């Protein structure tokens, strides 16, 4: 006789409450009012004080890697700058930082001034802070746990952003510790933008990202579908390499706004490699038009632009 089997519904990964709310992965599941005591931490108060000069703080996330999240973040930042906004980009993907390369500031190094860490500044006037600007070409970040959290605190609370209209935070892929740290550290996030590609696998993990935002009381500004329909440069036909439509489908399923599709174009990668955001390199192209339309939509949604 076969033993009775039970379906696994939840893994038990902790023995109970440690009363250490700051690094706790269950922070957003906890109902205890004690968790708000963590905001007495001097580092978190420093972040809150630093963020006073930033009007809109937007986290850009993805459920998985390889969907073009950093490229999307940089092009949205460039598009917002073209609308007249003062923009900063924080690259919080410590293990795979790429924002400085895309923005053309990979050779610049961060320095410390009287007001704190001085971010690099792109040709367009966009401020960029990234751990990549402290590393050599072959250096790797091997930090874990508290080291990653304190590095994030240092960038958030120690960078002299000045007065900004938008700070876009490029999160690591997934819904792990680094993403949770950002959502806990920045009180008053204006919202989160979720980047996906049309594949079904991406849709599944995007749903988890949206669920995390909702659990953290972070407004989901919408879903962006990257790598949409490709216009063949040879014959001019439309080719759905990744079966376009998945982004809209998951947005509708999760009850959030669908911000639009970015068409697939090989020149997007080329522009990123040379350090010039695509919206600036090819402003009249369909992908650039899509980036600009989404940037305007986000700017209207948070109140920067008025209809």
URHUDA-V912449 format. One record per pair of residues at least 12 apart in sequence whose ideal C-beta (glycine too) atoms are under 6 Angstrom apart, sorted by the first residue. I is the first residue (numbers start at 0). J is the second residue. Records with the same first field share a line. If there is no record, write none. Layout:
# URHUDA-V912449
I=J / J
This chain:
# URHUDA-V912449
20=34 / 37
21=37
26=183
27=214 / 215
42=152 / 156
45=156
46=155 / 156 / 184
49=156
52=162
53=163 / 166
54=164
55=165 / 189 / 301
56=166 / 185 / 188 / 189
57=167 / 189 / 190
58=168 / 170 / 181 / 188 / 191
59=72 / 167 / 169 / 192
60=170 / 191 / 193 / 208
61=172 / 194
62=204 / 205 / 207 / 208
63=172 / 204
64=172
66=194 / 195 / 196 / 225
67=225
68=194
69=97 / 98 / 169
70=271
71=194 / 225
72=167 / 169
73=101 / 102 / 276
74=276 / 277 / 278 / 290
75=294
76=88 / 125 / 167
77=276 / 278 / 279
78=278 / 290 / 291 / 294
79=165 / 294
80=123 / 125
84=164 / 165
85=163 / 164
86=125 / 165
87=126 / 160 / 163 / 166
88=127 / 167
89=128 / 168
90=129 / 169
91=151 / 168 / 170 / 181
92=169 / 171
93=130 / 140
94=140
96=129 / 130 / 131
98=127 / 129 / 169
99=127 / 129 / 131 / 132
101=271
102=121 / 127
103=121 / 274 / 275
104=119 / 121 / 127
107=119
108=132
109=132 / 133
114=159
115=157 / 158 / 159
116=157 / 158
117=159
118=158
119=132
128=154 / 158
148=180
151=180
155=184
168=181
174=207 / 208 / 211
182=215 / 217
188=217
189=301
190=218 / 220
191=212 / 217 / 219
192=220
193=205 / 208 / 209 / 222
194=223 / 225
195=224 / 246
196=225 / 226 / 241
197=224 / 241 / 242 / 243 / 245
198=241
202=245 / 249
205=249
206=249 / 253
209=253
219=255
220=297 / 300
221=256 / 258
222=246 / 250 / 257
223=258
224=246 / 260
225=261
226=241 / 263
227=243 / 260 / 261 / 262
228=243 / 262
229=263
240=263
258=293 / 296
259=289 / 293
261=286 / 289
262=285 / 286
264=286
266=281
267=286
278=290
